[in-house]
């Protein structure tokens, strides 16, 4: 596994664990902040996978995704 991929996975794990800890403490604002950070890390992980050629984007979106209501 490449260093960039490892770092992206570790960063995502750290933010998700921090969100879980904040949830256990009842700190909703911290939970939201850590989940936003985790979302950004997930996007960075996706970019890393795309660059490495380990992920191919589908034109119609990911399989199993929930449809988004445009209304």
PDB file of N, H, CA, C and O in Angstrom:
ATOM      1  N   UNK A   1       0.856  -1.173   0.000  1.00  0.00           N
ATOM      2  CA  UNK A   1       0.000   0.000   0.000  1.00  0.00           C
ATOM      3  C   UNK A   1       0.900   1.235   0.000  1.00  0.00           C
ATOM      4  O   UNK A   1       1.896   1.286   0.722  1.00  0.00           O
ATOM      5  N   UNK A   2       0.553   2.200  -0.792  1.00  0.00           N
ATOM      6  H   UNK A   2      -0.256   2.159  -1.379  1.00  0.00           H
ATOM      7  CA  UNK A   2       1.386   3.396  -0.900  1.00  0.00           C
ATOM      8  C   UNK A   2       1.277   4.255   0.356  1.00  0.00           C
ATOM      9  O   UNK A   2       0.315   4.159   1.118  1.00  0.00           O
ATOM     10  N   UNK A   3       2.272   5.078   0.543  1.00  0.00           N
ATOM     11  H   UNK A   3       3.053   5.155  -0.076  1.00  0.00           H
ATOM     12  CA  UNK A   3       2.294   5.971   1.714  1.00  0.00           C
ATOM     13  C   UNK A   3       1.096   6.934   1.694  1.00  0.00           C
ATOM     14  O   UNK A   3       0.475   7.166   2.731  1.00  0.00           O
ATOM     15  N   UNK A   4       0.774   7.491   0.529  1.00  0.00           N
ATOM     16  H   UNK A   4       1.280   7.303  -0.313  1.00  0.00           H
ATOM     17  CA  UNK A   4      -0.350   8.427   0.426  1.00  0.00           C
ATOM     18  C   UNK A   4      -1.664   7.750   0.796  1.00  0.00           C
ATOM     19  O   UNK A   4      -2.499   8.338   1.483  1.00  0.00           O
ATOM     20  N   UNK A   5      -1.842   6.523   0.341  1.00  0.00           N
ATOM     21  H   UNK A   5      -1.163   6.046  -0.218  1.00  0.00           H
ATOM     22  CA  UNK A   5      -3.059   5.780   0.651  1.00  0.00           C
ATOM     23  C   UNK A   5      -3.134   5.459   2.146  1.00  0.00           C
ATOM     24  O   UNK A   5      -4.191   5.586   2.763  1.00  0.00           O
ATOM     25  N   UNK A   6      -2.019   5.047   2.712  1.00  0.00           N
ATOM     26  H   UNK A   6      -1.160   4.943   2.211  1.00  0.00           H
ATOM     27  CA  UNK A   6      -1.973   4.748   4.145  1.00  0.00           C
ATOM     28  C   UNK A   6      -2.299   5.982   4.966  1.00  0.00           C
ATOM     29  O   UNK A   6      -3.078   5.906   5.916  1.00  0.00           O
ATOM     30  N   UNK A   7      -1.712   7.120   4.613  1.00  0.00           N
ATOM     31  H   UNK A   7      -1.078   7.182   3.842  1.00  0.00           H
ATOM     32  CA  UNK A   7      -1.980   8.358   5.348  1.00  0.00           C
ATOM     33  C   UNK A   7      -3.443   8.775   5.237  1.00  0.00           C
ATOM     34  O   UNK A   7      -4.032   9.228   6.219  1.00  0.00           O
ATOM     35  N   UNK A   8      -4.028   8.629   4.062  1.00  0.00           N
ATOM     36  H   UNK A   8      -3.549   8.262   3.264  1.00  0.00           H
ATOM     37  CA  UNK A   8      -5.434   8.987   3.871  1.00  0.00           C
ATOM     38  C   UNK A   8      -6.343   8.095   4.720  1.00  0.00           C
ATOM     39  O   UNK A   8      -7.313   8.574   5.307  1.00  0.00           O
ATOM     40  N   UNK A   9      -6.030   6.817   4.783  1.00  0.00           N
ATOM     41  H   UNK A   9      -5.241   6.428   4.306  1.00  0.00           H
ATOM     42  CA  UNK A   9      -6.833   5.895   5.597  1.00  0.00           C
ATOM     43  C   UNK A   9      -6.688   6.187   7.080  1.00  0.00           C
ATOM     44  O   UNK A   9      -7.674   6.149   7.816  1.00  0.00           O
ATOM     45  N   UNK A  10      -5.479   6.476   7.528  1.00  0.00           N
ATOM     46  H   UNK A  10      -4.677   6.507   6.930  1.00  0.00           H
ATOM     47  CA  UNK A  10      -5.251   6.790   8.939  1.00  0.00           C
ATOM     48  C   UNK A  10      -5.983   8.071   9.320  1.00  0.00           C
ATOM     49  O   UNK A  10      -6.602   8.137  10.382  1.00  0.00           O
ATOM     50  N   UNK A  11      -5.921   9.086   8.467  1.00  0.00           N
ATOM     51  H   UNK A  11      -5.419   9.033   7.604  1.00  0.00           H
ATOM     52  CA  UNK A  11      -6.611  10.348   8.749  1.00  0.00           C
ATOM     53  C   UNK A  11      -8.116  10.132   8.872  1.00  0.00           C
ATOM     54  O   UNK A  11      -8.753  10.680   9.772  1.00  0.00           O
ATOM     55  N   UNK A  12      -8.682   9.340   7.973  1.00  0.00           N
ATOM     56  H   UNK A  12      -8.165   8.895   7.242  1.00  0.00           H
ATOM     57  CA  UNK A  12     -10.106   9.042   8.034  1.00  0.00           C
ATOM     58  C   UNK A  12     -10.447   8.312   9.330  1.00  0.00           C
ATOM     59  O   UNK A  12     -11.437   8.633   9.986  1.00  0.00           O
ATOM     60  N   UNK A  13      -9.633   7.340   9.693  1.00  0.00           N
ATOM     61  H   UNK A  13      -8.828   7.079   9.160  1.00  0.00           H
ATOM     62  CA  UNK A  13      -9.870   6.587  10.927  1.00  0.00           C
ATOM     63  C   UNK A  13      -9.819   7.492  12.153  1.00  0.00           C
ATOM     64  O   UNK A  13     -10.665   7.379  13.040  1.00  0.00           O
ATOM     65  N   UNK A  14      -8.851   8.375  12.212  1.00  0.00           N
ATOM     66  H   UNK A  14      -8.164   8.467  11.491  1.00  0.00           H
ATOM     67  CA  UNK A  14      -8.708   9.291  13.346  1.00  0.00           C
ATOM     68  C   UNK A  14      -9.945  10.165  13.488  1.00  0.00           C
ATOM     69  O   UNK A  14     -10.451  10.352  14.594  1.00  0.00           O
ATOM     70  N   UNK A  15     -10.434  10.699  12.380  1.00  0.00           N
ATOM     71  H   UNK A  15     -10.023  10.547  11.481  1.00  0.00           H
ATOM     72  CA  UNK A  15     -11.598  11.592  12.436  1.00  0.00           C
ATOM     73  C   UNK A  15     -12.870  10.834  12.811  1.00  0.00           C
ATOM     74  O   UNK A  15     -13.710  11.363  13.539  1.00  0.00           O
ATOM     75  N   UNK A  16     -13.022   9.607  12.324  1.00  0.00           N
ATOM     76  H   UNK A  16     -12.339   9.177  11.732  1.00  0.00           H
ATOM     77  CA  UNK A  16     -14.200   8.815  12.687  1.00  0.00           C
ATOM     78  C   UNK A  16     -14.156   8.416  14.161  1.00  0.00           C
ATOM     79  O   UNK A  16     -15.189   8.416  14.831  1.00  0.00           O
ATOM     80  N   UNK A  17     -12.984   8.080  14.667  1.00  0.00           N
ATOM     81  H   UNK A  17     -12.145   8.080  14.124  1.00  0.00           H
ATOM     82  CA  UNK A  17     -12.859   7.744  16.086  1.00  0.00           C
ATOM     83  C   UNK A  17     -13.128   8.971  16.966  1.00  0.00           C
ATOM     84  O   UNK A  17     -13.738   8.854  18.029  1.00  0.00           O
ATOM     85  N   UNK A  18     -12.679  10.126  16.527  1.00  0.00           N
ATOM     86  H   UNK A  18     -12.184  10.221  15.663  1.00  0.00           H
ATOM     87  CA  UNK A  18     -12.943  11.364  17.264  1.00  0.00           C
ATOM     88  C   UNK A  18     -14.441  11.674  17.269  1.00  0.00           C
ATOM     89  O   UNK A  18     -14.977  12.127  18.281  1.00  0.00           O
ATOM     90  N   UNK A  19     -15.111  11.435  16.153  1.00  0.00           N
ATOM     91  H   UNK A  19     -14.675  11.068  15.331  1.00  0.00           H
ATOM     92  CA  UNK A  19     -16.559  11.646  16.083  1.00  0.00           C
ATOM     93  C   UNK A  19     -17.279  10.697  17.037  1.00  0.00           C
ATOM     94  O   UNK A  19     -18.228  11.096  17.712  1.00  0.00           O
ATOM     95  N   UNK A  20     -16.837   9.457  17.094  1.00  0.00           N
ATOM     96  H   UNK A  20     -16.066   9.133  16.545  1.00  0.00           H
ATOM     97  CA  UNK A  20     -17.437   8.478  17.995  1.00  0.00           C
ATOM     98  C   UNK A  20     -17.241   8.889  19.449  1.00  0.00           C
ATOM     99  O   UNK A  20     -18.167   8.796  20.255  1.00  0.00           O
ATOM    100  N   UNK A  21     -16.038   9.342  19.782  1.00  0.00           N
ATOM    101  H   UNK A  21     -15.285   9.417  19.128  1.00  0.00           H
ATOM    102  CA  UNK A  21     -15.761   9.789  21.149  1.00  0.00           C
ATOM    103  C   UNK A  21     -16.656  10.990  21.513  1.00  0.00           C
ATOM    104  O   UNK A  21     -17.205  11.051  22.613  1.00  0.00           O
ATOM    105  N   UNK A  22     -16.793  11.935  20.582  1.00  0.00           N
ATOM    106  H   UNK A  22     -16.348  11.886  19.688  1.00  0.00           H
ATOM    107  CA  UNK A  22     -17.642  13.105  20.826  1.00  0.00           C
ATOM    108  C   UNK A  22     -19.098  12.692  20.983  1.00  0.00           C
ATOM    109  O   UNK A  22     -19.824  13.273  21.790  1.00  0.00           O
ATOM    110  N   UNK A  23     -19.529  11.699  20.222  1.00  0.00           N
ATOM    111  H   UNK A  23     -18.940  11.226  19.567  1.00  0.00           H
ATOM    112  CA  UNK A  23     -20.896  11.193  20.335  1.00  0.00           C
ATOM    113  C   UNK A  23     -21.131  10.587  21.713  1.00  0.00           C
ATOM    114  O   UNK A  23     -22.167  10.820  22.335  1.00  0.00           O
ATOM    115  N   UNK A  24     -20.162   9.810  22.182  1.00  0.00           N
ATOM    116  H   UNK A  24     -19.320   9.621  21.677  1.00  0.00           H
ATOM    117  CA  UNK A  24     -20.268   9.210  23.515  1.00  0.00           C
ATOM    118  C   UNK A  24     -20.317  10.267  24.607  1.00  0.00           C
ATOM    119  O   UNK A  24     -20.938  10.058  25.650  1.00  0.00           O
ATOM    120  N   UNK A  25     -19.660  11.412  24.372  1.00  0.00           N
ATOM    121  H   UNK A  25     -19.155  11.582  23.526  1.00  0.00           H
ATOM    122  CA  UNK A  25     -19.647  12.506  25.331  1.00  0.00           C
ATOM    123  C   UNK A  25     -20.856  13.424  25.179  1.00  0.00           C
ATOM    124  O   UNK A  25     -21.057  14.317  26.003  1.00  0.00           O
ATOM    125  N   UNK A  26     -21.660  13.218  24.143  1.00  0.00           N
ATOM    126  H   UNK A  26     -21.497  12.493  23.474  1.00  0.00           H
ATOM    127  CA  UNK A  26     -22.858  14.026  23.929  1.00  0.00           C
ATOM    128  C   UNK A  26     -22.584  15.384  23.325  1.00  0.00           C
ATOM    129  O   UNK A  26     -23.428  16.276  23.421  1.00  0.00           O
ATOM    130  N   UNK A  27     -21.436  15.570  22.710  1.00  0.00           N
ATOM    131  H   UNK A  27     -20.751  14.846  22.632  1.00  0.00           H
ATOM    132  CA  UNK A  27     -21.064  16.853  22.113  1.00  0.00           C
ATOM    133  C   UNK A  27     -21.450  16.850  20.631  1.00  0.00           C
ATOM    134  O   UNK A  27     -20.649  16.485  19.771  1.00  0.00           O
ATOM    135  N   UNK A  28     -22.684  17.261  20.348  1.00  0.00           N
ATOM    136  H   UNK A  28     -23.335  17.557  21.047  1.00  0.00           H
ATOM    137  CA  UNK A  28     -23.204  17.198  18.985  1.00  0.00           C
ATOM    138  C   UNK A  28     -22.434  18.071  18.003  1.00  0.00           C
ATOM    139  O   UNK A  28     -22.240  17.682  16.851  1.00  0.00           O
ATOM    140  N   UNK A  29     -21.993  19.248  18.444  1.00  0.00           N
ATOM    141  H   UNK A  29     -22.151  19.564  19.379  1.00  0.00           H
ATOM    142  CA  UNK A  29     -21.245  20.132  17.541  1.00  0.00           C
ATOM    143  C   UNK A  29     -19.908  19.510  17.159  1.00  0.00           C
ATOM    144  O   UNK A  29     -19.486  19.614  16.007  1.00  0.00           O
ATOM    145  N   UNK A  30     -19.241  18.868  18.104  1.00  0.00           N
ATOM    146  H   UNK A  30     -19.584  18.784  19.039  1.00  0.00           H
ATOM    147  CA  UNK A  30     -17.972  18.212  17.811  1.00  0.00           C
ATOM    148  C   UNK A  30     -18.195  17.016  16.881  1.00  0.00           C
ATOM    149  O   UNK A  30     -17.400  16.769  15.973  1.00  0.00           O
ATOM    150  N   UNK A  31     -19.281  16.278  17.116  1.00  0.00           N
ATOM    151  H   UNK A  31     -19.926  16.478  17.853  1.00  0.00           H
ATOM    152  CA  UNK A  31     -19.601  15.146  16.237  1.00  0.00           C
ATOM    153  C   UNK A  31     -19.744  15.645  14.805  1.00  0.00           C
ATOM    154  O   UNK A  31     -19.166  15.075  13.880  1.00  0.00           O
ATOM    155  N   UNK A  32     -20.513  16.705  14.630  1.00  0.00           N
ATOM    156  H   UNK A  32     -20.983  17.167  15.382  1.00  0.00           H
ATOM    157  CA  UNK A  32     -20.730  17.248  13.294  1.00  0.00           C
ATOM    158  C   UNK A  32     -19.416  17.705  12.659  1.00  0.00           C
ATOM    159  O   UNK A  32     -19.170  17.447  11.481  1.00  0.00           O
ATOM    160  N   UNK A  33     -18.581  18.378  13.435  1.00  0.00           N
ATOM    161  H   UNK A  33     -18.781  18.588  14.392  1.00  0.00           H
ATOM    162  CA  UNK A  33     -17.306  18.866  12.911  1.00  0.00           C
ATOM    163  C   UNK A  33     -16.401  17.711  12.485  1.00  0.00           C
ATOM    164  O   UNK A  33     -15.779  17.763  11.424  1.00  0.00           O
ATOM    165  N   UNK A  34     -16.330  16.674  13.311  1.00  0.00           N
ATOM    166  H   UNK A  34     -16.835  16.632  14.173  1.00  0.00           H
ATOM    167  CA  UNK A  34     -15.478  15.534  12.962  1.00  0.00           C
ATOM    168  C   UNK A  34     -16.038  14.760  11.766  1.00  0.00           C
ATOM    169  O   UNK A  34     -15.272  14.231  10.960  1.00  0.00           O
ATOM    170  N   UNK A  35     -17.359  14.690  11.646  1.00  0.00           N
ATOM    171  H   UNK A  35     -17.981  15.119  12.301  1.00  0.00           H
ATOM    172  CA  UNK A  35     -17.937  13.999  10.489  1.00  0.00           C
ATOM    173  C   UNK A  35     -17.705  14.789   9.200  1.00  0.00           C
ATOM    174  O   UNK A  35     -17.495  14.201   8.139  1.00  0.00           O
ATOM    175  N   UNK A  36     -17.743  16.094   9.290  1.00  0.00           N
ATOM    176  H   UNK A  36     -17.913  16.572  10.152  1.00  0.00           H
ATOM    177  CA  UNK A  36     -17.424  16.924   8.122  1.00  0.00           C
ATOM    178  C   UNK A  36     -15.958  16.700   7.724  1.00  0.00           C
ATOM    179  O   UNK A  36     -15.643  16.546   6.544  1.00  0.00           O
ATOM    180  N   UNK A  37     -15.073  16.686   8.721  1.00  0.00           N
ATOM    181  H   UNK A  37     -15.329  16.811   9.679  1.00  0.00           H
ATOM    182  CA  UNK A  37     -13.657  16.432   8.443  1.00  0.00           C
ATOM    183  C   UNK A  37     -13.462  15.038   7.844  1.00  0.00           C
ATOM    184  O   UNK A  37     -12.654  14.861   6.932  1.00  0.00           O
ATOM    185  N   UNK A  38     -14.200  14.052   8.353  1.00  0.00           N
ATOM    186  H   UNK A  38     -14.856  14.196   9.094  1.00  0.00           H
ATOM    187  CA  UNK A  38     -14.102  12.687   7.823  1.00  0.00           C
ATOM    188  C   UNK A  38     -14.595  12.638   6.383  1.00  0.00           C
ATOM    189  O   UNK A  38     -14.035  11.916   5.558  1.00  0.00           O
ATOM    190  N   UNK A  39     -15.626  13.394   6.080  1.00  0.00           N
ATOM    191  H   UNK A  39     -16.081  13.981   6.750  1.00  0.00           H
ATOM    192  CA  UNK A  39     -16.141  13.448   4.710  1.00  0.00           C
ATOM    193  C   UNK A  39     -15.074  14.004   3.766  1.00  0.00           C
ATOM    194  O   UNK A  39     -14.875  13.491   2.665  1.00  0.00           O
ATOM    195  N   UNK A  40     -14.399  15.050   4.210  1.00  0.00           N
ATOM    196  H   UNK A  40     -14.561  15.467   5.104  1.00  0.00           H
ATOM    197  CA  UNK A  40     -13.330  15.636   3.395  1.00  0.00           C
ATOM    198  C   UNK A  40     -12.205  14.621   3.211  1.00  0.00           C
ATOM    199  O   UNK A  40     -11.659  14.485   2.116  1.00  0.00           O
ATOM    200  N   UNK A  41     -11.861  13.912   4.281  1.00  0.00           N
ATOM    201  H   UNK A  41     -12.305  14.022   5.171  1.00  0.00           H
ATOM    202  CA  UNK A  41     -10.816  12.886   4.179  1.00  0.00           C
ATOM    203  C   UNK A  41     -11.231  11.771   3.243  1.00  0.00           C
ATOM    204  O   UNK A  41     -10.402  11.225   2.515  1.00  0.00           O
ATOM    205  N   UNK A  42     -12.504  11.430   3.257  1.00  0.00           N
ATOM    206  H   UNK A  42     -13.177  11.873   3.848  1.00  0.00           H
ATOM    207  CA  UNK A  42     -13.001  10.395   2.361  1.00  0.00           C
ATOM    208  C   UNK A  42     -12.869  10.833   0.903  1.00  0.00           C
ATOM    209  O   UNK A  42     -12.522  10.028   0.039  1.00  0.00           O
ATOM    210  N   UNK A  43     -13.143  12.098   0.635  1.00  0.00           N
ATOM    211  H   UNK A  43     -13.425  12.752   1.337  1.00  0.00           H
ATOM    212  CA  UNK A  43     -12.964  12.629  -0.720  1.00  0.00           C
ATOM    213  C   UNK A  43     -11.492  12.607  -1.125  1.00  0.00           C
ATOM    214  O   UNK A  43     -11.164  12.305  -2.272  1.00  0.00           O
ATOM    215  N   UNK A  44     -10.606  12.928  -0.178  1.00  0.00           N
ATOM    216  H   UNK A  44     -10.873  13.173   0.754  1.00  0.00           H
ATOM    217  CA  UNK A  44      -9.171  12.875  -0.468  1.00  0.00           C
ATOM    218  C   UNK A  44      -8.727  11.438  -0.723  1.00  0.00           C
ATOM    219  O   UNK A  44      -7.887  11.185  -1.586  1.00  0.00           O
ATOM    220  N   UNK A  45      -9.295  10.503   0.029  1.00  0.00           N
ATOM    221  H   UNK A  45      -9.978  10.708   0.730  1.00  0.00           H
ATOM    222  CA  UNK A  45      -8.986   9.087  -0.180  1.00  0.00           C
ATOM    223  C   UNK A  45      -9.440   8.650  -1.571  1.00  0.00           C
ATOM    224  O   UNK A  45      -8.727   7.932  -2.273  1.00  0.00           O
ATOM    225  N   UNK A  46     -10.626   9.088  -1.954  1.00  0.00           N
ATOM    226  H   UNK A  46     -11.205   9.671  -1.384  1.00  0.00           H
ATOM    227  CA  UNK A  46     -11.142   8.768  -3.290  1.00  0.00           C
ATOM    228  C   UNK A  46     -10.206   9.320  -4.359  1.00  0.00           C
ATOM    229  O   UNK A  46      -9.892   8.630  -5.329  1.00  0.00           O
ATOM    230  N   UNK A  47      -9.760  10.562  -4.185  1.00  0.00           N
ATOM    231  H   UNK A  47     -10.015  11.123  -3.397  1.00  0.00           H
ATOM    232  CA  UNK A  47      -8.826  11.154  -5.147  1.00  0.00           C
ATOM    233  C   UNK A  47      -7.531  10.350  -5.222  1.00  0.00           C
ATOM    234  O   UNK A  47      -7.000  10.121  -6.309  1.00  0.00           O
ATOM    235  N   UNK A  48      -7.029   9.925  -4.075  1.00  0.00           N
ATOM    236  H   UNK A  48      -7.460  10.111  -3.192  1.00  0.00           H
ATOM    237  CA  UNK A  48      -5.804   9.126  -4.041  1.00  0.00           C
ATOM    238  C   UNK A  48      -5.999   7.822  -4.803  1.00  0.00           C
ATOM    239  O   UNK A  48      -5.133   7.410  -5.575  1.00  0.00           O
ATOM    240  N   UNK A  49      -7.136   7.178  -4.583  1.00  0.00           N
ATOM    241  H   UNK A  49      -7.840   7.513  -3.956  1.00  0.00           H
ATOM    242  CA  UNK A  49      -7.419   5.921  -5.272  1.00  0.00           C
ATOM    243  C   UNK A  49      -7.561   6.135  -6.779  1.00  0.00           C
ATOM    244  O   UNK A  49      -7.108   5.305  -7.567  1.00  0.00           O
ATOM    245  N   UNK A  50      -8.184   7.236  -7.179  1.00  0.00           N
ATOM    246  H   UNK A  50      -8.552   7.910  -6.538  1.00  0.00           H
ATOM    247  CA  UNK A  50      -8.324   7.540  -8.602  1.00  0.00           C
ATOM    248  C   UNK A  50      -6.960   7.780  -9.244  1.00  0.00           C
ATOM    249  O   UNK A  50      -6.685   7.294 -10.341  1.00  0.00           O
ATOM    250  N   UNK A  51      -6.110   8.534  -8.550  1.00  0.00           N
ATOM    251  H   UNK A  51      -6.333   8.929  -7.659  1.00  0.00           H
ATOM    252  CA  UNK A  51      -4.782   8.836  -9.074  1.00  0.00           C
ATOM    253  C   UNK A  51      -3.960   7.562  -9.217  1.00  0.00           C
ATOM    254  O   UNK A  51      -3.229   7.392 -10.193  1.00  0.00           O
ATOM    255  N   UNK A  52      -4.081   6.673  -8.244  1.00  0.00           N
ATOM    256  H   UNK A  52      -4.674   6.811  -7.451  1.00  0.00           H
ATOM    257  CA  UNK A  52      -3.319   5.424  -8.266  1.00  0.00           C
ATOM    258  C   UNK A  52      -3.910   4.415  -9.249  1.00  0.00           C
ATOM    259  O   UNK A  52      -3.311   3.371  -9.505  1.00  0.00           O
ATOM    260  N   UNK A  53      -5.080   4.727  -9.798  1.00  0.00           N
ATOM    261  H   UNK A  53      -5.567   5.575  -9.591  1.00  0.00           H
ATOM    262  CA  UNK A  53      -5.726   3.811 -10.733  1.00  0.00           C
ATOM    263  C   UNK A  53      -6.403   2.636 -10.060  1.00  0.00           C
ATOM    264  O   UNK A  53      -6.718   1.641 -10.712  1.00  0.00           O
ATOM    265  N   UNK A  54      -6.630   2.742  -8.754  1.00  0.00           N
ATOM    266  H   UNK A  54      -6.374   3.550  -8.224  1.00  0.00           H
ATOM    267  CA  UNK A  54      -7.248   1.654  -8.000  1.00  0.00           C
ATOM    268  C   UNK A  54      -8.768   1.798  -7.921  1.00  0.00           C
ATOM    269  O   UNK A  54      -9.453   0.924  -7.390  1.00  0.00           O
ATOM    270  N   UNK A  55      -9.289   2.907  -8.454  1.00  0.00           N
ATOM    271  H   UNK A  55      -8.733   3.616  -8.886  1.00  0.00           H
ATOM    272  CA  UNK A  55     -10.724   3.162  -8.423  1.00  0.00           C
ATOM    273  C   UNK A  55     -11.114   3.768  -9.758  1.00  0.00           C
ATOM    274  O   UNK A  55     -10.418   4.631 -10.293  1.00  0.00           O
ATOM    275  N   UNK A  56     -12.228   3.308 -10.282  1.00  0.00           N
ATOM    276  H   UNK A  56     -12.794   2.607  -9.847  1.00  0.00           H
ATOM    277  CA  UNK A  56     -12.751   3.854 -11.529  1.00  0.00           C
ATOM    278  C   UNK A  56     -14.142   4.394 -11.233  1.00  0.00           C
ATOM    279  O   UNK A  56     -15.000   3.672 -10.725  1.00  0.00           O
ATOM    280  N   UNK A  57     -14.363   5.666 -11.552  1.00  0.00           N
ATOM    281  H   UNK A  57     -13.666   6.252 -11.965  1.00  0.00           H
ATOM    282  CA  UNK A  57     -15.667   6.270 -11.306  1.00  0.00           C
ATOM    283  C   UNK A  57     -16.675   5.785 -12.336  1.00  0.00           C
ATOM    284  O   UNK A  57     -16.352   5.610 -13.511  1.00  0.00           O
ATOM    285  N   UNK A  58     -17.892   5.574 -11.877  1.00  0.00           N
ATOM    286  H   UNK A  58     -18.154   5.717 -10.923  1.00  0.00           H
ATOM    287  CA  UNK A  58     -18.974   5.201 -12.777  1.00  0.00           C
ATOM    288  C   UNK A  58     -19.703   6.463 -13.206  1.00  0.00           C
ATOM    289  O   UNK A  58     -19.839   7.404 -12.425  1.00  0.00           O
ATOM    290  N   UNK A  59     -20.168   6.482 -14.441  1.00  0.00           N
ATOM    291  H   UNK A  59     -20.057   5.717 -15.076  1.00  0.00           H
ATOM    292  CA  UNK A  59     -20.842   7.672 -14.952  1.00  0.00           C
ATOM    293  C   UNK A  59     -22.166   7.942 -14.252  1.00  0.00           C
ATOM    294  O   UNK A  59     -22.543   9.100 -14.071  1.00  0.00           O
ATOM    295  N   UNK A  60     -22.879   6.891 -13.855  1.00  0.00           N
ATOM    296  H   UNK A  60     -22.573   5.950 -14.002  1.00  0.00           H
ATOM    297  CA  UNK A  60     -24.190   7.065 -13.231  1.00  0.00           C
ATOM    298  C   UNK A  60     -24.121   7.099 -11.716  1.00  0.00           C
ATOM    299  O   UNK A  60     -25.155   7.017 -11.054  1.00  0.00           O
ATOM    300  N   UNK A  61     -22.949   7.216 -11.162  1.00  0.00           N
ATOM    301  H   UNK A  61     -22.109   7.283 -11.700  1.00  0.00           H
ATOM    302  CA  UNK A  61     -22.780   7.237  -9.719  1.00  0.00           C
ATOM    303  C   UNK A  61     -22.500   5.852  -9.191  1.00  0.00           C
ATOM    304  O   UNK A  61     -22.593   4.869  -9.925  1.00  0.00           O
ATOM    305  N   UNK A  62     -22.158   5.771  -7.928  1.00  0.00           N
ATOM    306  H   UNK A  62     -22.082   6.571  -7.331  1.00  0.00           H
ATOM    307  CA  UNK A  62     -21.809   4.477  -7.363  1.00  0.00           C
ATOM    308  C   UNK A  62     -23.005   3.535  -7.288  1.00  0.00           C
ATOM    309  O   UNK A  62     -24.141   3.974  -7.110  1.00  0.00           O
ATOM    310  N   UNK A  63     -22.747   2.263  -7.422  1.00  0.00           N
ATOM    311  H   UNK A  63     -21.824   1.906  -7.566  1.00  0.00           H
ATOM    312  CA  UNK A  63     -23.811   1.273  -7.315  1.00  0.00           C
ATOM    313  C   UNK A  63     -24.329   1.246  -5.883  1.00  0.00           C
ATOM    314  O   UNK A  63     -23.563   1.346  -4.925  1.00  0.00           O
ATOM    315  N   UNK A  64     -25.635   1.110  -5.761  1.00  0.00           N
ATOM    316  H   UNK A  64     -26.258   1.028  -6.539  1.00  0.00           H
ATOM    317  CA  UNK A  64     -26.243   1.024  -4.448  1.00  0.00           C
ATOM    318  C   UNK A  64     -26.463   2.368  -3.790  1.00  0.00           C
ATOM    319  O   UNK A  64     -26.922   2.425  -2.650  1.00  0.00           O
ATOM    320  N   UNK A  65     -26.149   3.449  -4.477  1.00  0.00           N
ATOM    321  H   UNK A  65     -25.775   3.403  -5.403  1.00  0.00           H
ATOM    322  CA  UNK A  65     -26.339   4.771  -3.887  1.00  0.00           C
ATOM    323  C   UNK A  65     -27.824   5.116  -3.836  1.00  0.00           C
ATOM    324  O   UNK A  65     -28.610   4.699  -4.686  1.00  0.00           O
ATOM    325  N   UNK A  66     -28.174   5.872  -2.836  1.00  0.00           N
ATOM    326  H   UNK A  66     -27.535   6.211  -2.145  1.00  0.00           H
ATOM    327  CA  UNK A  66     -29.556   6.318  -2.726  1.00  0.00           C
ATOM    328  C   UNK A  66     -29.783   7.458  -3.716  1.00  0.00           C
ATOM    329  O   UNK A  66     -28.920   8.321  -3.875  1.00  0.00           O
ATOM    330  N   UNK A  67     -30.928   7.465  -4.377  1.00  0.00           N
ATOM    331  H   UNK A  67     -31.629   6.763  -4.248  1.00  0.00           H
ATOM    332  CA  UNK A  67     -31.208   8.563  -5.306  1.00  0.00           C
ATOM    333  C   UNK A  67     -31.351   9.884  -4.544  1.00  0.00           C
ATOM    334  O   UNK A  67     -31.847   9.916  -3.418  1.00  0.00           O
ATOM    335  N   UNK A  68     -30.916  10.950  -5.167  1.00  0.00           N
ATOM    336  H   UNK A  68     -30.513  10.924  -6.082  1.00  0.00           H
ATOM    337  CA  UNK A  68     -31.010  12.273  -4.549  1.00  0.00           C
ATOM    338  C   UNK A  68     -32.219  12.971  -5.126  1.00  0.00           C
ATOM    339  O   UNK A  68     -32.363  13.080  -6.344  1.00  0.00           O
ATOM    340  N   UNK A  69     -33.089  13.446  -4.249  1.00  0.00           N
ATOM    341  H   UNK A  69     -32.971  13.358  -3.259  1.00  0.00           H
ATOM    342  CA  UNK A  69     -34.294  14.141  -4.676  1.00  0.00           C
ATOM    343  C   UNK A  69     -33.913  15.574  -5.044  1.00  0.00           C
ATOM    344  O   UNK A  69     -33.404  16.315  -4.203  1.00  0.00           O
ATOM    345  N   UNK A  70     -34.155  15.962  -6.280  1.00  0.00           N
ATOM    346  H   UNK A  70     -34.568  15.359  -6.963  1.00  0.00           H
ATOM    347  CA  UNK A  70     -33.797  17.290  -6.751  1.00  0.00           C
ATOM    348  C   UNK A  70     -34.757  18.372  -6.311  1.00  0.00           C
ATOM    349  O   UNK A  70     -34.515  19.547  -6.588  1.00  0.00           O
ATOM    350  N   UNK A  71     -35.836  18.020  -5.636  1.00  0.00           N
ATOM    351  H   UNK A  71     -36.032  17.065  -5.410  1.00  0.00           H
ATOM    352  CA  UNK A  71     -36.836  19.017  -5.241  1.00  0.00           C
ATOM    353  C   UNK A  71     -36.415  19.799  -4.039  1.00  0.00           C
ATOM    354  O   UNK A  71     -37.149  20.676  -3.585  1.00  0.00           O
TER     355      UNK A  71
END
